[in-house]
Amino acid sequence: MEVSAVPLLEVPELAGEGWVHGFTTRTGGCSEGPLASLNLARRPGEEDARLEENWRRALGALGAGFAPADVALLSQVHGPEVARVTAPSGWDRTLGAFDAAVTTTPGVVLAVRAADCVPVLFAAEGVVGVAHAGWRGAACGVIPRTLEALRALGAQGIRAGIGPSISGARYEVGLEVVEALEASGVAPEVFVVERRGAKAYVDVGAAVAAQLAAGGVERIGRIRRCTHADPELFSHREDPRAGRQVGLIALA
């Protein structure tokens, strides 16, 4: 297998001495076809050997000696449930049906997978977290639930980093999505880019940022790269066969 460098996208507002973090792109892996090249999820046509190698490369880029066995994965179901993690699942299984996770255990790498939805990383002294916020998750409260779980573990001065997701210019949805996000407490002018009859273009990342701010997070950073427009990122809407990139964070 040809080995190439794995770039990690970092959020300056999330930088800290007690943890490491980064968002992968689709660059630097060994998968082929629609999954090329750094796919990090079980997908049709993927081989376990390639998937494990991709995890090895991604975690190598994260540093601190992490290995695929150190990952804590979630079966993301677009809901609000948060897992409190004390041990990893490993790259080849999940901890259960959760869309967010928090931990105070050093050496456990929390991972959130995405290919248009909004991945969020959280950090504070002694505690880190992740959340997967598609519009359904954002509407049903995954962000405030994650903040609540972090604070239950003693987190103060929480920072958050929002990873690449589909942009408002590319995400056309029905008005039921607008109504659901508005019902969660976010004003439509925050996230509606344009209305066209019974459709709207929606920036879910902007809604998530507003929820973070409303939840008391003062340091919020966002990587403004659109998964649907950027060929270096996986996009499910662009190609349903696409792989998944991940957001990674761990107490170092």
Accessible surface in RSA format (square Angstrom, percent):
REM  Atomic radii and reference values for relative SASA: ProtOr
REM  Chains: A
REM  Algorithm: Lee & Richards
REM  Probe-radius: 1.40
REM  Slices: 20
REM RES _ NUM      All-atoms   Total-Side   Main-Chain    Non-polar    All polar
REM                ABS   REL    ABS   REL    ABS   REL    ABS   REL    ABS   REL
RES MET A   1   134.63  69.7  59.31  39.3  75.32 179.3  66.73  56.7  67.90  90.0
RES GLU A   2   150.76  86.6 128.29  97.1  22.47  53.5  56.65 109.6  94.10  76.8
RES VAL A   3   100.87  66.4  73.07  66.1  27.81  67.0  73.07  63.5  27.81  75.4
RES SER A   4    54.27  45.9  42.05  56.1  12.22  28.2  40.22  85.7  14.05  19.7
RES ALA A   5    88.37  81.3  66.06 102.0  22.31  50.7  77.82 109.6  10.56  28.0
RES VAL A   6    20.10  13.2   3.39   3.1  16.71  40.3   3.48   3.0  16.62  45.1
RES PRO A   7    56.45  41.1  46.09  42.0  10.36  37.7  56.41  46.6   0.04   0.3
RES LEU A   8    36.12  20.1  10.30   7.4  25.81  64.9  10.30   7.2  25.81  69.5
RES LEU A   9    31.97  17.8  28.71  20.5   3.27   8.2  31.97  22.5   0.00   0.0
RES GLU A  10   113.64  65.2  94.19  71.3  19.44  46.3  19.91  38.5  93.73  76.5
RES VAL A  11     2.04   1.3   1.58   1.4   0.46   1.1   1.74   1.5   0.30   0.8
RES PRO A  12   105.77  77.1  91.16  83.1  14.60  53.1  99.35  82.0   6.42  39.9
RES GLU A  13    66.02  37.9  64.74  49.0   1.28   3.1  22.64  43.8  43.38  35.4
RES LEU A  14     0.00   0.0   0.00   0.0   0.00   0.0   0.00   0.0   0.00   0.0
RES ALA A  15    55.79  51.3  48.27  74.5   7.52  17.1  51.28  72.2   4.51  12.0
RES GLY A  16    29.51  36.4   0.00   N/A  29.51  36.4  12.34  33.9  17.16  38.4
RES GLU A  17   183.93 105.6 146.34 110.7  37.59  89.5  67.39 130.4 116.54  95.2
RES GLY A  18    36.44  44.9   0.00   N/A  36.44  44.9  30.55  83.8   5.89  13.2
RES TRP A  19    22.46   9.0  14.51   7.0   7.95  18.7  14.51   7.7   7.95  12.9
RES VAL A  20    41.57  27.4  37.38  33.8   4.19  10.1  41.57  36.1   0.00   0.0
RES HIS A  21    12.98   7.1   8.35   5.8   4.63  11.9   3.15   3.2   9.84  11.4
RES GLY A  22     0.00   0.0   0.00   N/A   0.00   0.0   0.00   0.0   0.00   0.0
RES PHE A  23     2.65   1.3   2.65   1.6   0.00   0.0   2.65   1.6   0.00   0.0
RES THR A  24     0.18   0.1   0.00   0.0   0.18   0.4   0.00   0.0   0.18   0.3
RES THR A  25     2.48   1.8   2.46   2.5   0.01   0.0   2.19   2.9   0.29   0.4
RES ARG A  26    56.36  23.7  54.64  27.9   1.72   4.1   9.59  13.1  46.77  28.3
RES THR A  27    56.64  40.3  53.14  53.9   3.50   8.3  45.76  61.5  10.87  16.4
RES GLY A  28     2.72   3.4   0.00   N/A   2.72   3.4   0.28   0.8   2.44   5.5
RES GLY A  29    10.27  12.7   0.00   N/A  10.27  12.7   0.00   0.0  10.27  23.0
RES CYS A  30    13.52  10.2   3.18   3.6  10.34  24.3  10.77  27.3   2.75   3.0
RES SER A  31     5.65   4.8   0.00   0.0   5.65  13.0   0.00   0.0   5.65   7.9
RES GLU A  32   114.56  65.8 102.25  77.4  12.31  29.3  39.51  76.4  75.05  61.3
RES GLY A  33    51.99  64.1   0.00   N/A  51.99  64.1  35.89  98.5  16.10  36.1
RES PRO A  34    46.00  33.5  33.40  30.4  12.60  45.8  43.62  36.0   2.38  14.8
RES LEU A  35     9.04   5.0   9.04   6.5   0.00   0.0   9.04   6.4   0.00   0.0
RES ALA A  36    33.15  30.5  31.16  48.1   1.98   4.5  31.74  44.7   1.41   3.7
RES SER A  37    27.96  23.6  26.26  35.1   1.69   3.9  20.13  42.9   7.82  11.0
RES LEU A  38     0.03   0.0   0.03   0.0   0.00   0.0   0.03   0.0   0.00   0.0
RES ASN A  39     0.00   0.0   0.00   0.0   0.00   0.0   0.00   0.0   0.00   0.0
RES LEU A  40     0.20   0.1   0.00   0.0   0.20   0.5   0.00   0.0   0.20   0.5
RES ALA A  41     8.47   7.8   7.45  11.5   1.02   2.3   8.47  11.9   0.00   0.0
RES ARG A  42   128.98  54.2 107.94  55.0  21.04  50.1  66.10  90.3  62.88  38.1
RES ARG A  43    50.72  21.3  39.56  20.2  11.16  26.6   6.22   8.5  44.51  27.0
RES PRO A  44   117.61  85.7  91.64  83.5  25.96  94.4 104.43  86.2  13.18  81.9
RES GLY A  45    78.67  97.0   0.00   N/A  78.67  97.0  41.67 114.4  36.99  82.9
RES GLU A  46    31.51  18.1   5.13   3.9  26.38  62.8   3.03   5.9  28.48  23.3
RES GLU A  47    98.45  56.5  93.59  70.8   4.86  11.6  36.56  70.7  61.89  50.5
RES ASP A  48    75.68  53.0  69.11  68.8   6.57  15.5  27.74  65.3  47.94  47.8
RES ALA A  49    62.48  57.4  49.13  75.8  13.35  30.4  55.62  78.3   6.86  18.2
RES ARG A  50    50.08  21.0  50.08  25.5   0.00   0.0   4.01   5.5  46.07  27.9
RES LEU A  51     2.98   1.7   2.98   2.1   0.00   0.0   2.98   2.1   0.00   0.0
RES GLU A  52    76.88  44.1  76.88  58.2   0.00   0.0  11.27  21.8  65.61  53.6
RES GLU A  53    29.29  16.8  26.75  20.2   2.54   6.0   8.17  15.8  21.12  17.2
RES ASN A  54     0.00   0.0   0.00   0.0   0.00   0.0   0.00   0.0   0.00   0.0
RES TRP A  55     1.16   0.5   1.16   0.6   0.00   0.0   0.00   0.0   1.16   1.9
RES ARG A  56   117.01  49.1 114.69  58.5   2.32   5.5  53.50  73.1  63.51  38.5
RES ARG A  57    13.53   5.7   5.03   2.6   8.50  20.2  10.11  13.8   3.42   2.1
RES ALA A  58     0.00   0.0   0.00   0.0   0.00   0.0   0.00   0.0   0.00   0.0
RES LEU A  59     0.05   0.0   0.05   0.0   0.00   0.0   0.05   0.0   0.00   0.0
RES GLY A  60    52.20  64.4   0.00   N/A  52.20  64.4  33.47  91.8  18.73  41.9
RES ALA A  61    44.96  41.3   8.47  13.1  36.49  83.0  20.70  29.2  24.26  64.3
RES LEU A  62    13.20   7.3   1.21   0.9  11.99  30.1   1.93   1.4  11.26  30.3
RES GLY A  63    25.40  31.3   0.00   N/A  25.40  31.3  25.40  69.7   0.00   0.0
RES ALA A  64    72.63  66.8  16.01  24.7  56.62 128.8  37.63  53.0  35.00  92.7
RES GLY A  65    76.70  94.6   0.00   N/A  76.70  94.6  43.20 118.6  33.50  75.0
RES PHE A  66    23.57  11.8  10.03   6.2  13.54  35.2  10.28   6.2  13.29  38.0
RES ALA A  67    43.96  40.4  42.55  65.7   1.41   3.2  43.96  61.9   0.00   0.0
RES PRO A  68    16.46  12.0  16.46  15.0   0.00   0.0  16.46  13.6   0.00   0.0
RES ALA A  69    67.14  61.7  59.43  91.7   7.71  17.5  60.93  85.8   6.21  16.4
RES ASP A  70    38.91  27.3  38.91  38.7   0.00   0.0   1.09   2.6  37.81  37.7
RES VAL A  71     0.00   0.0   0.00   0.0   0.00   0.0   0.00   0.0   0.00   0.0
RES ALA A  72     1.13   1.0   0.04   0.1   1.09   2.5   0.04   0.1   1.09   2.9
RES LEU A  73     3.98   2.2   3.98   2.9   0.00   0.0   3.98   2.8   0.00   0.0
RES LEU A  74     1.27   0.7   0.57   0.4   0.70   1.8   0.57   0.4   0.70   1.9
RES SER A  75    41.77  35.3  35.91  47.9   5.86  13.5  25.87  55.1  15.91  22.3
RES GLN A  76    44.98  25.2  17.62  12.9  27.35  65.1   7.28  15.5  37.70  28.6
RES VAL A  77    84.60  55.7  61.29  55.5  23.31  56.2  66.54  57.8  18.06  49.0
RES HIS A  78    73.45  40.1  63.45  44.1  10.00  25.6  35.48  36.6  37.97  44.2
RES GLY A  79    11.44  14.1   0.00   N/A  11.44  14.1  11.44  31.4   0.00   0.0
RES PRO A  80    31.15  22.7  31.15  28.4   0.00   0.0  31.15  25.7   0.00   0.0
RES GLU A  81    80.62  46.3  80.40  60.8   0.22   0.5  30.70  59.4  49.92  40.8
RES VAL A  82    31.10  20.5   7.91   7.2  23.19  55.9   7.91   6.9  23.19  62.9
RES ALA A  83     7.79   7.2   5.35   8.3   2.44   5.6   7.79  11.0   0.00   0.0
RES ARG A  84   166.43  69.9 136.81  69.7  29.62  70.5  47.92  65.5 118.51  71.8
RES VAL A  85     5.11   3.4   0.94   0.9   4.16  10.0   4.14   3.6   0.97   2.6
RES THR A  86    99.26  70.6  84.59  85.8  14.67  35.0  55.11  74.0  44.14  66.7
RES ALA A  87    55.23  50.8  50.79  78.4   4.44  10.1  51.51  72.5   3.72   9.9
RES PRO A  88    55.45  40.4  36.42  33.2  19.03  69.2  36.42  30.1  19.03 118.3
RES SER A  89    11.93  10.1   0.89   1.2  11.04  25.4   6.79  14.5   5.14   7.2
RES GLY A  90     8.04   9.9   0.00   N/A   8.04   9.9   7.52  20.6   0.52   1.2
RES TRP A  91    33.54  13.5  29.16  14.1   4.38  10.3  18.62   9.9  14.93  24.2
RES ASP A  92    46.25  32.4  34.59  34.4  11.66  27.6   3.31   7.8  42.94  42.8
RES ARG A  93   146.05  61.3 136.78  69.7   9.27  22.1  54.33  74.3  91.72  55.6
RES THR A  94    55.31  39.3  31.98  32.4  23.33  55.6  19.89  26.7  35.42  53.5
RES LEU A  95    65.05  36.2  36.93  26.4  28.13  70.7  41.89  29.4  23.16  62.3
RES GLY A  96    25.60  31.6   0.00   N/A  25.60  31.6  25.35  69.6   0.25   0.6
RES ALA A  97    59.28  54.5  44.37  68.5  14.91  33.9  44.37  62.5  14.91  39.5
RES PHE A  98    54.86  27.4  54.55  33.8   0.31   0.8  54.86  33.3   0.00   0.0
RES ASP A  99     0.16   0.1   0.05   0.0   0.12   0.3   0.00   0.0   0.16   0.2
RES ALA A 100     0.00   0.0   0.00   0.0   0.00   0.0   0.00   0.0   0.00   0.0
RES ALA A 101     0.89   0.8   0.89   1.4   0.00   0.0   0.89   1.3   0.00   0.0
RES VAL A 102     2.01   1.3   2.01   1.8   0.00   0.0   2.01   1.7   0.00   0.0
RES THR A 103     0.38   0.3   0.00   0.0   0.38   0.9   0.38   0.5   0.00   0.0
RES THR A 104    56.71  40.3  42.48  43.1  14.23  33.9  19.81  26.6  36.90  55.8
RES THR A 105    40.51  28.8  37.91  38.4   2.60   6.2  30.13  40.5  10.37  15.7
RES PRO A 106    92.82  67.6  77.59  70.7  15.23  55.4  77.82  64.3  15.00  93.2
RES GLY A 107    31.52  38.9   0.00   N/A  31.52  38.9  25.49  70.0   6.03  13.5
RES VAL A 108     4.67   3.1   4.67   4.2   0.00   0.0   4.67   4.1   0.00   0.0
RES VAL A 109     0.00   0.0   0.00   0.0   0.00   0.0   0.00   0.0   0.00   0.0
RES LEU A 110     0.24   0.1   0.19   0.1   0.05   0.1   0.24   0.2   0.00   0.0
RES ALA A 111     0.97   0.9   0.00   0.0   0.97   2.2   0.00   0.0   0.97   2.6
RES VAL A 112     0.08   0.1   0.03   0.0   0.05   0.1   0.03   0.0   0.05   0.1
RES ARG A 113    37.26  15.6  35.91  18.3   1.35   3.2   5.21   7.1  32.05  19.4
RES ALA A 114     4.64   4.3   1.53   2.4   3.11   7.1   4.64   6.5   0.00   0.0
RES ALA A 115     5.85   5.4   0.93   1.4   4.92  11.2   1.96   2.8   3.90  10.3
RES ASP A 116    18.08  12.7  16.25  16.2   1.83   4.3  14.95  35.2   3.13   3.1
RES CYS A 117    32.22  24.4  26.45  29.5   5.78  13.6   5.59  14.2  26.63  28.7
RES VAL A 118     1.93   1.3   1.93   1.7   0.00   0.0   1.93   1.7   0.00   0.0
RES PRO A 119     4.71   3.4   4.71   4.3   0.00   0.0   4.71   3.9   0.00   0.0
RES VAL A 120     0.00   0.0   0.00   0.0   0.00   0.0   0.00   0.0   0.00   0.0
RES LEU A 121     0.00   0.0   0.00   0.0   0.00   0.0   0.00   0.0   0.00   0.0
RES PHE A 122     0.00   0.0   0.00   0.0   0.00   0.0   0.00   0.0   0.00   0.0
RES ALA A 123     0.42   0.4   0.00   0.0   0.42   1.0   0.42   0.6   0.00   0.0
RES ALA A 124     3.06   2.8   0.55   0.8   2.51   5.7   2.86   4.0   0.20   0.5
RES GLU A 125   163.54  93.9 142.88 108.1  20.65  49.2  57.96 112.1 105.57  86.2
RES GLY A 126    41.02  50.6   0.00   N/A  41.02  50.6  31.14  85.5   9.87  22.1
RES VAL A 127     1.72   1.1   1.72   1.6   0.00   0.0   1.72   1.5   0.00   0.0
RES VAL A 128     0.00   0.0   0.00   0.0   0.00   0.0   0.00   0.0   0.00   0.0
RES GLY A 129     0.00   0.0   0.00   N/A   0.00   0.0   0.00   0.0   0.00   0.0
RES VAL A 130     0.39   0.3   0.39   0.4   0.00   0.0   0.39   0.3   0.00   0.0
RES ALA A 131     0.00   0.0   0.00   0.0   0.00   0.0   0.00   0.0   0.00   0.0
RES HIS A 132     9.22   5.0   9.17   6.4   0.05   0.1   1.90   2.0   7.32   8.5
RES ALA A 133     0.00   0.0   0.00   0.0   0.00   0.0   0.00   0.0   0.00   0.0
RES GLY A 134     4.06   5.0   0.00   N/A   4.06   5.0   4.00  11.0   0.07   0.1
RES TRP A 135    45.21  18.1  42.94  20.8   2.27   5.3  33.79  18.0  11.41  18.5
RES ARG A 136   130.40  54.8 127.01  64.7   3.39   8.1  35.40  48.4  95.00  57.6
RES GLY A 137     0.04   0.1   0.00   N/A   0.04   0.1   0.04   0.1   0.00   0.0
RES ALA A 138     0.00   0.0   0.00   0.0   0.00   0.0   0.00   0.0   0.00   0.0
RES ALA A 139    25.77  23.7   9.26  14.3  16.51  37.6   9.40  13.2  16.36  43.3
RES CYS A 140    63.26  47.9  35.89  40.0  27.37  64.3  42.80 108.4  20.46  22.1
RES GLY A 141    13.89  17.1   0.00   N/A  13.89  17.1  13.89  38.1   0.00   0.0
RES VAL A 142     0.00   0.0   0.00   0.0   0.00   0.0   0.00   0.0   0.00   0.0
RES ILE A 143     0.00   0.0   0.00   0.0   0.00   0.0   0.00   0.0   0.00   0.0
RES PRO A 144    69.20  50.4  63.34  57.7   5.86  21.3  65.13  53.8   4.07  25.3
RES ARG A 145    94.99  39.9  91.97  46.9   3.02   7.2  28.12  38.4  66.87  40.5
RES THR A 146     0.00   0.0   0.00   0.0   0.00   0.0   0.00   0.0   0.00   0.0
RES LEU A 147     3.34   1.9   3.34   2.4   0.00   0.0   3.34   2.3   0.00   0.0
RES GLU A 148   116.40  66.8 108.25  81.9   8.15  19.4  45.06  87.2  71.34  58.2
RES ALA A 149    22.67  20.8  15.28  23.6   7.40  16.8  21.58  30.4   1.09   2.9
RES LEU A 150     1.12   0.6   1.12   0.8   0.00   0.0   1.12   0.8   0.00   0.0
RES ARG A 151   106.31  44.6  90.37  46.1  15.94  37.9  48.11  65.7  58.20  35.3
RES ALA A 152    87.16  80.1  44.00  67.9  43.16  98.2  56.80  80.0  30.36  80.4
RES LEU A 153    33.52  18.7   7.38   5.3  26.14  65.7  13.38   9.4  20.15  54.2
RES GLY A 154    50.47  62.2   0.00   N/A  50.47  62.2  35.48  97.4  14.99  33.6
RES ALA A 155     5.98   5.5   0.00   0.0   5.98  13.6   0.19   0.3   5.79  15.3
RES GLN A 156   154.46  86.4 136.98 100.1  17.48  41.6  47.94 102.0 106.52  80.8
RES GLY A 157    68.16  84.1   0.00   N/A  68.16  84.1  44.96 123.4  23.20  52.0
RES ILE A 158     8.74   5.0   1.21   0.9   7.53  18.2   1.21   0.9   7.53  20.4
RES ARG A 159    52.86  22.2  52.86  26.9   0.00   0.0   0.47   0.6  52.39  31.8
RES ALA A 160     0.00   0.0   0.00   0.0   0.00   0.0   0.00   0.0   0.00   0.0
RES GLY A 161     0.00   0.0   0.00   N/A   0.00   0.0   0.00   0.0   0.00   0.0
RES ILE A 162     0.01   0.0   0.01   0.0   0.00   0.0   0.01   0.0   0.00   0.0
RES GLY A 163     0.31   0.4   0.00   N/A   0.31   0.4   0.00   0.0   0.31   0.7
RES PRO A 164     2.89   2.1   1.85   1.7   1.04   3.8   1.85   1.5   1.04   6.5
RES SER A 165     5.67   4.8   1.38   1.8   4.29   9.9   0.08   0.2   5.59   7.8
RES ILE A 166     5.73   3.3   4.92   3.7   0.80   1.9   4.92   3.5   0.80   2.2
RES SER A 167    32.10  27.1  30.66  40.9   1.44   3.3  28.50  60.7   3.60   5.0
RES GLY A 168     4.14   5.1   0.00   N/A   4.14   5.1   0.90   2.5   3.24   7.3
RES ALA A 169    74.91  68.9  52.91  81.6  22.00  50.0  57.10  80.4  17.81  47.2
RES ARG A 170   104.34  43.8  93.22  47.5  11.12  26.5  19.81  27.1  84.53  51.2
RES TYR A 171    30.22  14.1  30.22  17.2   0.00   0.0  11.61   8.7  18.62  22.9
RES GLU A 172    67.69  38.9  60.66  45.9   7.03  16.7   7.40  14.3  60.29  49.2
RES VAL A 173    11.18   7.4   5.42   4.9   5.76  13.9  11.18   9.7   0.00   0.0
RES GLY A 174    11.00  13.6   0.00   N/A  11.00  13.6   6.20  17.0   4.80  10.8
RES LEU A 175    55.24  30.8  53.45  38.2   1.79   4.5  53.45  37.5   1.79   4.8
RES GLU A 176   105.25  60.4  99.29  75.1   5.95  14.2  51.97 100.5  53.28  43.5
RES VAL A 177     4.23   2.8   4.23   3.8   0.00   0.0   4.23   3.7   0.00   0.0
RES VAL A 178     4.00   2.6   4.00   3.6   0.00   0.0   4.00   3.5   0.00   0.0
RES GLU A 179   112.48  64.6 106.71  80.7   5.77  13.7  41.30  79.9  71.18  58.1
RES ALA A 180    29.09  26.8  19.09  29.5  10.00  22.7  27.23  38.3   1.87   5.0
RES LEU A 181     0.00   0.0   0.00   0.0   0.00   0.0   0.00   0.0   0.00   0.0
RES GLU A 182    86.46  49.6  78.44  59.3   8.02  19.1  20.42  39.5  66.04  53.9
RES ALA A 183    92.22  84.8  49.25  76.0  42.98  97.8  61.90  87.2  30.32  80.3
RES SER A 184    43.12  36.4   4.22   5.6  38.90  89.6  15.76  33.6  27.36  38.3
RES GLY A 185    68.84  84.9   0.00   N/A  68.84  84.9  35.69  97.9  33.15  74.2
RES VAL A 186     7.45   4.9   3.88   3.5   3.57   8.6   7.43   6.5   0.02   0.1
RES ALA A 187    41.63  38.3  31.41  48.5  10.21  23.2  36.39  51.2   5.24  13.9
RES PRO A 188    23.79  17.3  23.72  21.6   0.07   0.2  23.79  19.6   0.00   0.0
RES GLU A 189   145.59  83.6 112.09  84.8  33.50  79.8  65.88 127.4  79.71  65.1
RES VAL A 190    67.76  44.6  45.24  41.0  22.51  54.3  51.71  44.9  16.04  43.5
RES PHE A 191     1.47   0.7   0.00   0.0   1.47   3.8   1.47   0.9   0.00   0.0
RES VAL A 192    27.99  18.4   9.87   8.9  18.12  43.7  10.02   8.7  17.97  48.7
RES VAL A 193    87.07  57.3  55.14  49.9  31.93  76.9  60.88  52.9  26.18  71.0
RES GLU A 194    74.41  42.7  66.99  50.7   7.41  17.6  29.48  57.0  44.92  36.7
RES ARG A 195   130.25  54.7 105.09  53.6  25.16  59.9  50.47  69.0  79.78  48.4
RES ARG A 196   134.70  56.6 119.92  61.1  14.78  35.2  47.41  64.8  87.30  52.9
RES GLY A 197    71.80  88.5   0.00   N/A  71.80  88.5  46.47 127.5  25.33  56.7
RES ALA A 198    76.52  70.4  62.00  95.7  14.52  33.0  64.20  90.4  12.32  32.6
RES LYS A 199    97.85  47.7  97.85  60.0   0.00   0.0  51.13  46.0  46.72  49.8
RES ALA A 200     0.00   0.0   0.00   0.0   0.00   0.0   0.00   0.0   0.00   0.0
RES TYR A 201    35.52  16.6  35.52  20.2   0.00   0.0  13.37  10.0  22.15  27.3
RES VAL A 202     0.01   0.0   0.00   0.0   0.01   0.0   0.00   0.0   0.01   0.0
RES ASP A 203    21.12  14.8  21.12  21.0   0.00   0.0   1.93   4.5  19.19  19.1
RES VAL A 204     6.06   4.0   5.87   5.3   0.19   0.5   5.87   5.1   0.19   0.5
RES GLY A 205     0.16   0.2   0.00   N/A   0.16   0.2   0.00   0.0   0.16   0.4
RES ALA A 206    18.97  17.4  15.07  23.3   3.90   8.9  17.36  24.5   1.61   4.3
RES ALA A 207     0.00   0.0   0.00   0.0   0.00   0.0   0.00   0.0   0.00   0.0
RES VAL A 208     0.00   0.0   0.00   0.0   0.00   0.0   0.00   0.0   0.00   0.0
RES ALA A 209    27.43  25.2  25.79  39.8   1.64   3.7  26.15  36.8   1.28   3.4
RES ALA A 210    30.17  27.7  17.66  27.3  12.50  28.4  25.55  36.0   4.62  12.2
RES GLN A 211    18.28  10.2  11.66   8.5   6.62  15.8  11.64  24.8   6.63   5.0
RES LEU A 212     0.00   0.0   0.00   0.0   0.00   0.0   0.00   0.0   0.00   0.0
RES ALA A 213    59.48  54.7  43.02  66.4  16.46  37.4  43.84  61.7  15.64  41.4
RES ALA A 214    93.81  86.3  49.02  75.7  44.78 101.9  61.89  87.2  31.92  84.6
RES GLY A 215    25.12  31.0   0.00   N/A  25.12  31.0  20.70  56.8   4.42   9.9
RES GLY A 216    48.17  59.4   0.00   N/A  48.17  59.4  31.22  85.7  16.95  38.0
RES VAL A 217     5.58   3.7   0.00   0.0   5.58  13.4   0.59   0.5   4.99  13.5
RES GLU A 218   166.16  95.4 130.84  99.0  35.31  84.1  49.96  96.6 116.19  94.9
RES ARG A 219   110.97  46.6 107.41  54.8   3.55   8.5  47.94  65.5  63.03  38.2
RES ILE A 220    47.06  26.8  23.17  17.3  23.89  57.6  23.17  16.7  23.89  64.8
RES GLY A 221     2.39   3.0   0.00   N/A   2.39   3.0   2.39   6.6   0.00   0.0
RES ARG A 222    52.70  22.1  24.40  12.4  28.30  67.4  11.31  15.5  41.39  25.1
RES ILE A 223    23.92  13.6  18.16  13.5   5.76  13.9  22.17  16.0   1.75   4.7
RES ARG A 224   184.62  77.5 146.08  74.5  38.54  91.8  66.16  90.4 118.46  71.8
RES ARG A 225    71.94  30.2  65.29  33.3   6.65  15.8  40.60  55.5  31.34  19.0
RES CYS A 226    19.16  14.5  12.09  13.5   7.07  16.6  12.96  32.8   6.21   6.7
RES THR A 227     2.97   2.1   0.53   0.5   2.44   5.8   0.53   0.7   2.44   3.7
RES HIS A 228    38.99  21.3  29.56  20.5   9.43  24.1  22.03  22.7  16.97  19.7
RES ALA A 229    50.17  46.1  24.98  38.5  25.19  57.3  27.56  38.8  22.61  59.9
RES ASP A 230    28.88  20.2  22.74  22.6   6.14  14.5  12.71  29.9  16.18  16.1
RES PRO A 231   114.02  83.1  91.71  83.6  22.31  81.1 103.56  85.5  10.46  65.0
RES GLU A 232    87.07  50.0  85.69  64.8   1.38   3.3  22.19  42.9  64.88  53.0
RES LEU A 233     4.00   2.2   0.00   0.0   4.00  10.0   0.00   0.0   4.00  10.8
RES PHE A 234     0.00   0.0   0.00   0.0   0.00   0.0   0.00   0.0   0.00   0.0
RES SER A 235     5.45   4.6   2.24   3.0   3.21   7.4   2.24   4.8   3.21   4.5
RES HIS A 236    82.71  45.2  82.27  57.2   0.44   1.1  54.79  56.5  27.92  32.5
RES ARG A 237   108.33  45.5  82.71  42.2  25.62  61.0  34.67  47.4  73.66  44.6
RES GLU A 238   111.73  64.1  87.25  66.0  24.48  58.3  30.04  58.1  81.69  66.7
RES ASP A 239    33.34  23.4  32.34  32.2   1.00   2.4  17.66  41.6  15.68  15.6
RES PRO A 240    87.77  64.0  81.26  74.1   6.51  23.7  81.48  67.3   6.29  39.1
RES ARG A 241   155.00  65.1 147.69  75.3   7.31  17.4  68.82  94.1  86.17  52.2
RES ALA A 242     3.14   2.9   3.11   4.8   0.03   0.1   3.14   4.4   0.00   0.0
RES GLY A 243     0.00   0.0   0.00   N/A   0.00   0.0   0.00   0.0   0.00   0.0
RES ARG A 244    45.57  19.1  45.57  23.2   0.00   0.0   4.47   6.1  41.10  24.9
RES GLN A 245     8.08   4.5   8.00   5.9   0.07   0.2   7.78  16.6   0.30   0.2
RES VAL A 246     2.96   2.0   0.00   0.0   2.96   7.1   2.66   2.3   0.31   0.8
RES GLY A 247     0.08   0.1   0.00   N/A   0.08   0.1   0.00   0.0   0.08   0.2
RES LEU A 248     0.00   0.0   0.00   0.0   0.00   0.0   0.00   0.0   0.00   0.0
RES ILE A 249     0.00   0.0   0.00   0.0   0.00   0.0   0.00   0.0   0.00   0.0
RES ALA A 250     0.00   0.0   0.00   0.0   0.00   0.0   0.00   0.0   0.00   0.0
RES LEU A 251    11.21   6.2  10.71   7.7   0.50   1.3  10.71   7.5   0.50   1.3
RES ALA A 252    78.26  72.0  22.04  34.0  56.22 127.9  47.69  67.2  30.57  81.0
END  Absolute sums over single chains surface
CHAIN  1 A    10277.4       7487.9       2789.5       5420.9       4856.5
END  Absolute sums over all chains
TOTAL         10277.4       7487.9       2789.5       5420.9       4856.5
